[in-house]
Amino acid sequence: MKPRIGIVGTGETVGIAHYHVLGLLADGRADVSAVYSLHPARSANFLREHGLENARVCSDFSELLDCVDAVDICTPNFTHIDYVLGAINADKAVFVEKPLALSAVDSLRAVKALQNKSLFHMVGFVLRYAFVIQELRKLVQNDLGHVFTFQGSYGGRRLANPAIPVEWRMIRQYSGSGALGDFGSHLIDLAYFTAGMTFDAVSGMATTVIPDRPANTQGITHVENDDQAAFIARTAENALATFTVSRVGMDDLKILIVGENGLARISLTTPDEIFYLPAQNGTYSSEPKIIKIPAQKTFEGWFITQMKAFVDGLTGSKIDVPDIYQGHYVETVLEAAARACSSEAVRVAPVEAHSRFNSK
Ligand SMILES: NC(=O)c1ccc[n+]([C@@H]2O[C@H](COP(=O)([O-])OP(=O)(O)OC[C@H]3O[C@@H](n4cnc5c(N)ncnc54)[C@H](O)[C@@H]3O)[C@@H](O)[C@H]2O)c1
């Protein structure tokens, strides 16, 4: 029998559930058999749009738990932890979108709930499923040697439009941090996945550049969390990572990794290649190598590969996925980064007569 998957949260803003369903349908080895979200009529539409009329629209989460083998959580961040705990306690496999929780105290609850359970669990760090990232990881592991530096930038452009009203992701109690958690969570995971980096210290800054937007349905106009953040992190081996994230305009994902045997960089603007500049005993070659990557549709293609991994796990394959333990690690780093970003920054002494930029 095919595993039965229940989706929680069918989508209103980005609507990530749509991409999950595209992936599950492309894979075909599991059934989307139930959905639950705040608006049953919209959930019914969602099912119709995907040709899933046979799936059930549940009126609460426990009804969904009763008729599925696995839960796929695509709701706003603040709801994740309760649904994850509910699924684990009901012995259901679980996929949860990132970030796992709003705090490390909460994500630890999920880790503890897994004790004495043998459930498959996965967190939605979808960028691991971009082919160029998977090939970058192989290159770093096989060729780059000891890693010194990781540089990553990632973000989005949709919310650069100040006419977009306040969304749940701009309100602390629903989202936690803003761009920091949204995009930073992916980069922290990627620093681990591609370069094996885990961090023991962070520093950073975050700002809100569009503090007021049109009112949402609750009449809220004020943006409470960061639009952009930059933070740095250090490993116990003294490697350094820098991260720049923004939801108000950012280039496609870019990563540079420098190790003792050279440097490698990727950009999702050109996802079909890796730029690799080898070095031998610290002497850099003048001949870069361009490593070609198989074609994959941006975004949609990553989700197809990610949901295939989810179904592999559900059907008993032993595979390496970003799991709840990794989700907790990422949350721990994010929390430290958020604290660092809200700490007093070192002030720069004012410099007189230094306002020539833009002056006519
Ligand atoms: N992996 C990625 O690249 C990526 C991209 C976008 C979003 N996400 C993550 O996906 C999640 C959902 O984001 P989105 O933009 O798709 O959200 P969305 O606003 O489009 O949809 C959220 C859905 O959850 C439902 N919902 C809200 N509160 C609920 C509750 N308490 N119980 C049940 N349903 C509830 C809403 O009705 C809606 O259907 C977020 O955690 C976000 O961080 C991940």
The ligand as an SDF file (V2000), in Angstrom:
LIG
                    3D

 44 48  0  0  0  0  0  0  0  0999 V2000
   11.8120   25.7630    1.6690 N   0  0  0  0  0  0  0  0  0  0  0  0
   11.5700   26.9450    1.1410 C   0  0  0  0  0  0  0  0  0  0  0  0
   12.2770   27.4170    0.2630 O   0  0  0  0  0  0  0  0  0  0  0  0
   10.3460   27.6970    1.6190 C   0  0  0  0  0  0  0  0  0  0  0  0
    9.8110   28.7080    0.8310 C   0  0  0  0  0  0  0  0  0  0  0  0
    8.6610   29.3490    1.2950 C   0  0  0  0  0  0  0  0  0  0  0  0
    8.1120   29.0060    2.5260 C   0  0  0  0  0  0  0  0  0  0  0  0
    8.7130   28.0360    3.2820 N   0  0  0  0  0  0  0  0  0  0  0  0
    8.1780   27.6880    4.6070 C   0  0  0  0  0  0  0  0  0  0  0  0
    6.9120   27.0920    4.4280 O   0  0  0  0  0  0  0  0  0  0  0  0
    6.0600   27.4440    5.5070 C   0  0  0  0  0  0  0  0  0  0  0  0
    4.7590   27.9950    4.9300 C   0  0  0  0  0  0  0  0  0  0  0  0
    5.0620   29.1700    4.2170 O   0  0  0  0  0  0  0  0  0  0  0  0
    4.0940   29.6620    3.0430 P   0  0  0  0  0  0  0  0  0  0  0  0
    4.6840   30.9100    2.5360 O   0  0  0  0  0  0  0  0  0  0  0  0
    3.7820   28.5670    2.1150 O   0  0  0  0  0  0  0  0  0  0  0  0
    2.7920   30.0360    3.8890 O   0  0  0  0  0  0  0  0  0  0  0  0
    1.3930   30.4910    3.3120 P   0  0  0  0  0  0  0  0  0  0  0  0
    1.0460   31.7490    4.0250 O   0  0  0  0  0  0  0  0  0  0  0  0
    1.3750   30.4930    1.8240 O   0  0  0  0  0  0  0  0  0  0  0  0
    0.4260   29.2920    3.7590 O   0  0  0  0  0  0  0  0  0  0  0  0
    0.2550   28.9230    5.1010 C   0  0  0  0  0  0  0  0  0  0  0  0
   -0.9090   27.9580    5.1790 C   0  0  0  0  0  0  0  0  0  0  0  0
   -1.0320   27.5350    6.5240 O   0  0  0  0  0  0  0  0  0  0  0  0
   -2.4010   27.6620    6.9380 C   0  0  0  0  0  0  0  0  0  0  0  0
   -2.3870   27.9000    8.3700 N   0  0  0  0  0  0  0  0  0  0  0  0
   -2.0470   29.0320    9.0370 C   0  0  0  0  0  0  0  0  0  0  0  0
   -2.0990   28.8130   10.3690 N   0  0  0  0  0  0  0  0  0  0  0  0
   -2.4920   27.5240   10.5070 C   0  0  0  0  0  0  0  0  0  0  0  0
   -2.7310   26.7080   11.6270 C   0  0  0  0  0  0  0  0  0  0  0  0
   -2.5900   27.1540   12.8740 N   0  0  0  0  0  0  0  0  0  0  0  0
   -3.1420   25.4270   11.4210 N   0  0  0  0  0  0  0  0  0  0  0  0
   -3.3080   24.9490   10.1580 C   0  0  0  0  0  0  0  0  0  0  0  0
   -3.0940   25.6690    9.0680 N   0  0  0  0  0  0  0  0  0  0  0  0
   -2.6680   26.9410    9.2330 C   0  0  0  0  0  0  0  0  0  0  0  0
   -2.9560   28.8100    6.1260 C   0  0  0  0  0  0  0  0  0  0  0  0
   -4.3530   28.7160    6.0350 O   0  0  0  0  0  0  0  0  0  0  0  0
   -2.2620   28.5460    4.7740 C   0  0  0  0  0  0  0  0  0  0  0  0
   -2.9830   27.5550    4.0630 O   0  0  0  0  0  0  0  0  0  0  0  0
    6.8230   28.4490    6.3590 C   0  0  0  0  0  0  0  0  0  0  0  0
    7.3490   27.8030    7.4920 O   0  0  0  0  0  0  0  0  0  0  0  0
    7.9520   28.9180    5.4650 C   0  0  0  0  0  0  0  0  0  0  0  0
    9.1200   29.2450    6.1790 O   0  0  0  0  0  0  0  0  0  0  0  0
    9.7900   27.3670    2.8380 C   0  0  0  0  0  0  0  0  0  0  0  0
  1  2  1  0
  2  3  2  0
  2  4  1  0
  4  5  1  0
  4 44  2  0
  5  6  2  0
  6  7  1  0
  7  8  2  0
  8  9  1  0
  8 44  1  0
  9 10  1  0
  9 42  1  0
 10 11  1  0
 11 12  1  0
 11 40  1  0
 12 13  1  0
 13 14  1  0
 14 15  2  0
 14 16  1  0
 14 17  1  0
 17 18  1  0
 18 19  2  0
 18 20  1  0
 18 21  1  0
 21 22  1  0
 22 23  1  0
 23 24  1  0
 23 38  1  0
 24 25  1  0
 25 26  1  0
 25 36  1  0
 26 27  1  0
 26 35  1  0
 27 28  2  0
 28 29  1  0
 29 30  1  0
 29 35  2  0
 30 31  1  0
 30 32  2  0
 32 33  1  0
 33 34  2  0
 34 35  1  0
 36 37  1  0
 36 38  1  0
 38 39  1  0
 40 41  1  0
 40 42  1  0
 42 43  1  0
M  CHG  2   8   1  16  -1
M  END
$$$$
